[in-house]
């Protein structure tokens, strides 16, 4: 079982990895900052509460946890698809990073004169990731530090001249809302199943009758960490990517991707057994690494949004009210009712609007 601090490393890593793709050159747009903060509050925070509550309630990883929760709620087995989708999202995040490395080697380091196409470089990077995944969680913290250093290099090595420090106000659009919601959800890391690693430890803290603690005491520090690193990632995403920053960041991305692949394969082993699970994880990782960077990002956006909708509907409508109320241990009934309204209505509605915005952008 992973240390609780692993969650903070993941919280720091995800926004740094995707801000440049999802919200490029938007750090100077004050209206986008406002939309992103709103999305973090009304979308990211409620589903973060939902996923951590389900994890604490189950006391298991995502596969076994969803089996237990669906039995408790007398729900259909189709809701267990969340577990499979969360594993797919983690593999897609890893594949998106290797695809970025493959494309970036040609774009930012042309002096290498590589004759291998981007797809081949991405596949090669994924092989490195699979090898590094044997180290399990050991490289995650190092990867976050390296990616942060790469972001600082990008920000200060000519990055401020790219318009980061010139704030403006633009008209709000569906496109901006779609990007804000996607960045918020990736910033909080919901839908990846990573928080279920904390199942046993969190259950001990939250569900212990003799020393029961409010779930908010565990969630708010994580969310605030994500808010800080998300803001930093927005500025980095608007800075120029220099050859040095790309090289440094790529090493960190390999380390972080190795953790995500390790997580995904470990969950597949639980579901399908050692041989089938490892084989399925390796095959899926290699197949996804062959996707072009833009296609991988599109697939990641759609599947992650779908996964979060399933999470919101399951926790808001399917789970028994008494079970989640005990898990949250809020000091007032009003706080629980606010969460329930947001997760039942606010989150699905916000994601549907975001999907419309993404589709409109892709069709242009």
Protein Blocks (a to p, Z undefined) as FASTA:
>chain_A
ZZfklmmmmmmmmmmmmmmmmmgoklmmmklmmmmmmmmmmmmmmmmmmmmmmmmmnopa
fklmmmmmmmmnopafklmmmmmmmmmmmmmmmmmmmmmmmmmmmmmmmmnopabdfklm
mmmmmmmmmmmmmnommmmmmmmmmmmmmmmmmmmnoplmnopmmccdddddfklmmmmm
mmmmmmnoponlmmmmmmmmmmmmmmmmklcccfklmmmmmmmmmmmmmmmmmmmmmpcc
dfklmmmmmmmmmmmmmmmmmmmmmmmmmmnojklmmmmmmmmmmmmmmpcfklmmmmmm
mmmmmmmmmmmmmmmmmpcfklmmmmnopabfklmmmmmmmmmmmmmmmmmmmmmmmmmm
mmZZ
